[in-house]
């Protein structure tokens, strides 16, 4: 009987993987890359708007995370620490490039599939366009809070820590924006996003 992991077990916690990397198992870092590369890539797209730039950005973020792994305090979430590196790197990179920071929203992740077939796809596309139009009207800091909270799964405290905005203000931005977006979206489309 070996110590192999059963396929039904929970994934290995990030802190355990980090400990393995710091003990010299550099290959273990690949697990963290595989686990979070989509989120980092999407944030890169949010900042840089071009897939090629986002791919380079993603590699740069993971290289920075690897190089600074000893600075990670294992009492906090690795994901939050990684996203702080990604967020700060994105701000630095976007300052150097011409396109302004815009919310990515559903271009990559897509809204929830409520229906299939041509009608469902049409409703989904209309919902996406209405939602993008509504979010484009949001001021920059609010749009950033919305992106990080909804589309990157960070908590109010984590969004506040990343952006320098107090967590109560982040919560207020999120709640007001949810209410505003619900009122902006028309009947069928609002129903498609009832879980927001």
Residue, then its C-alpha position, 0 to 999 in steps of 0.5 A: x500500500x503506497x501513499x498515493x492519493x485517492x481520486x475522490x479526495x480533496x485537492x492538496x491545499x495551496x499551503x502544502x504545495x507551497x511548503x513542498x516548493x520551498x523544501x526544494x520540490x520546484x515541480x510542485x509549483x506547476x500544480x499552483x500554475x495549473x490551478x490558477x492560470x485561468x484566473x491570472x490570464x483573465x485578469x491579464x486580459x482585463x488589464x491589457x485587452x490582447x490575448x498575446x499580452x495576457x499570455x506574457x503577463x500570465x507567465x510574468x506573474x507566475x515567475x514573480x510569484x515563484x521568485x517571491x514565494x518565501x514572502x508568502x505568509x502561509x496564514x493567508x490564502x495563496x490565491x489572494x497573495x497571487x492575485x495581489x501580485x497579478x493585480x499590481x503587475x497588471x496596473x504597472x503593465x497597463x500604465x505602459x500601454x495605451x488601452x485603458x483598463x476595462x472590465x472583461x466580464x463575460x467575454x471569456x467566462x460567459x454568463x450562466x447557460x439558462x437555455x440552449x439552442x438559437x433562442x437561448x444563444x440570442x438571449x445570452x448574447x443580448x444579456x451580455x451586451x446589456x450587461x456590458x453596456x451597464x457596467x461600462x457606465x460604472x466609474x473605474x474603481x467601482x468596475x474594478x471592485x465588481x471584476x475582482x469580487x464577481x469574476x475573480x471570487x475575492x472577498x470584500x476584504x481581499x478586494x479592499x486589500x488589493x485595491x486600497x479601498x476600504x472593505x466596507x466601501x467595496x461592499x457598498x459598491x458591490x451591493x449598489x451595483x447589483x441593484x443598479x444592474x438588476x434595474x438596468x436589465x430588461x425582463x428575460x435578461x434580468x431573469x438570466x442573471x437573477x443569481x447575481 
